[in-house]
């Protein structure tokens, strides 16, 4: 029983555990200092508090009675609270029902108020405002009727007055009256079903037709199509008649303009007939002088007769241009064989000057009526190569790109009259294109002859390799052709000129640049090993002379300049040509040609320096390295290689100062050529003793330092070598050093030697391992066992990779290689 009671007490205690937040809220609402009300109440502590000593147990009965009394009071309080909550649910439901009933009553009252408001509004609308609306409609209708009657009165009176004034030719009054009558008649468009209104409309149309015929007759009488012009200035009647024509059908105005201009240009057609001597291109100035006199005469005599908005002066000039273009096209078709380049350019220049004069004098507003199509091509103001004319000749050639480095879009022409006459010359521009073809051919031949006569450019080590002057001359001529052709046409002739440019860019690249590159010879001289070992500084001469090296660098710089300028030329051509022809301009082939010239020039420089180092490498491979007894300074062959490098590289660097990127390419290509060749000659040094290997290792390290300093060797300004070049040199020469380290290592025990080889060289090729064994001077029997062991010790290839003759393993890091080299240098110094 006691255990059950303990379990029950523990269960009650666990059930009465409240959350900390709940307990804090209870303490805030019902604060109490009684220990029995604490959440962490401990019965043992509480009892110890009541009975701290054994003597206090004497009044235990009294304490028990007090606790029992307190328990009974708590039970009574709990019972009272529980009984008080018995009817709470029923009271809540009753209060909810009463609230719902009150809401329903309120909703009903609101609905009644809304219904009464709608009824009141409808009553006011139907009864009170009905009369007001009727009065408003009556007022509006009355106003409309009065206005219509007034208009009708004005229309009837205006029609009568119009007919009377027309008979009396009172055009000044008719011009104002007719416009008013037409405006009033527009108000009666919806009343045309009424016979009287329709009759008035027909009378107005009849009056307009009569006015039109009458005015045309008056102009025909004043300016007959045949015969002489009416003497004296224009009459006021005709001036007022033009004002009336503005109000009439536009066809009347166009007929007046057409007849007047035709009569005004009739003399021109007679004077410049096809069979007349003044009609040919050499006297084209007389055509434009004639129209200038006629326009001045028109302004003096008839300038005030026609309204200003008719732009009669401009219309006469435009019609003159149309007639001239037609007549010129006809006579050039007839006498096409007589057209020469100078004559054609003369006529085009005079014509474009006249078109520019028209643009300054007139706005071109009459060109928008469809009679003349505005030219779509950009004007000469965007011609390529047109830079600052005050600069030097070379500066004029350089085509500077825009700030955004993007090709500009063709601009809208500023001259609206561009091509209005000169368009007729476009079918005959083949004469100009053929002439440019001939001139460029002669120019290229002159360049070839001048180069042969003057010889290669003088060495220029102070300012860098100079661009050949002929290159500047070529692009100056290109600029001149570009300006002329862009003024003539932006259509097919520009495509034809582009084809000519392409042709002679290629010829320049092959005849002037590639054709003048020095030729290499197969013989390298009769130098012996003894002479190489005993050579003195400066005793050898490179295959190419100083002049030849400078020539190669100059050709390389010229090709680089041509490459960049050709790319910009392509962009400018695309700006000048019509948008539909842009895709047909492509100079990629020409830029590739100049790239080939650059590559060939660099290859020649590399081959020259490489060939100069060949005898020294040959001497290295034929030295008796097994007889070397001590390690000394660098070997003579190293001195020879360094000498050639110091002779050639500064010259090449100084002459390529303006094209640093190609000098970097030269260094990279030389390193890629020299280092493998050095390693191949290294394999030919056999057998090698331990001391010989140490000497070779010292020589290899010296060559490595020289190669790392190659880009700035012999220069007063020391620059850091490009990272790409440094990686190539470090990788290649470190391999050579690792080969010599393997040769220096003892071959006993064989397992250690093979593992050391695989670790240092990371080369699993049996051919390389065979060469290492040959350098060590091992016998064939020893080599066979070594090769067999090498094949057994090879690491297994990774999965998914097929077996091959050679496997590449991870090479030592540059830091590890540098550390090993430093240790070797210390060892060499100790032995010395």
SULURLIN-V971190 format. One record per run of one state. SS is the DSSP state (h for helix, s for strand, l for the rest). FROM is the first residue (numbers start at 1). LEN is the number of residues. If there is no record, write none. Layout:
ss->{SS | SS}
from->{FROM | FROM}
len->{LEN | LEN}
This chain:
ss->{l | h | l | h | l | h | l | h | l | h | l | h | l | h | l | h | l | h | l | h | l | h | l | h | l | h | l | h | l | h | l | h | l | h | l | h | l | h | l | h | l | h | l | h | l | h | l | h | l | h | l | h | l | h | l | h | l | h | l | h | l | h | l | h | l | h | l | h | l | h | l | h | l | s | l | h | l | h | l | s | l | h | l}
from->{1 | 2 | 16 | 20 | 30 | 35 | 38 | 43 | 51 | 55 | 85 | 88 | 169 | 171 | 187 | 189 | 192 | 195 | 223 | 236 | 248 | 250 | 265 | 266 | 272 | 277 | 280 | 281 | 303 | 308 | 311 | 312 | 335 | 336 | 339 | 341 | 362 | 365 | 370 | 380 | 383 | 393 | 398 | 422 | 429 | 430 | 455 | 469 | 489 | 492 | 517 | 529 | 534 | 546 | 577 | 579 | 585 | 588 | 623 | 625 | 628 | 636 | 656 | 660 | 684 | 690 | 709 | 710 | 713 | 723 | 745 | 750 | 762 | 763 | 764 | 766 | 777 | 780 | 794 | 808 | 809 | 814 | 832}
len->{1 | 14 | 4 | 10 | 5 | 3 | 5 | 8 | 4 | 30 | 3 | 81 | 2 | 16 | 2 | 3 | 3 | 28 | 13 | 12 | 2 | 15 | 1 | 6 | 5 | 3 | 1 | 22 | 5 | 3 | 1 | 23 | 1 | 3 | 2 | 21 | 3 | 5 | 10 | 3 | 10 | 5 | 24 | 7 | 1 | 25 | 14 | 20 | 3 | 25 | 12 | 5 | 12 | 31 | 2 | 6 | 3 | 35 | 2 | 3 | 8 | 20 | 4 | 24 | 6 | 19 | 1 | 3 | 10 | 22 | 5 | 12 | 1 | 1 | 2 | 11 | 3 | 14 | 14 | 1 | 5 | 18 | 1}
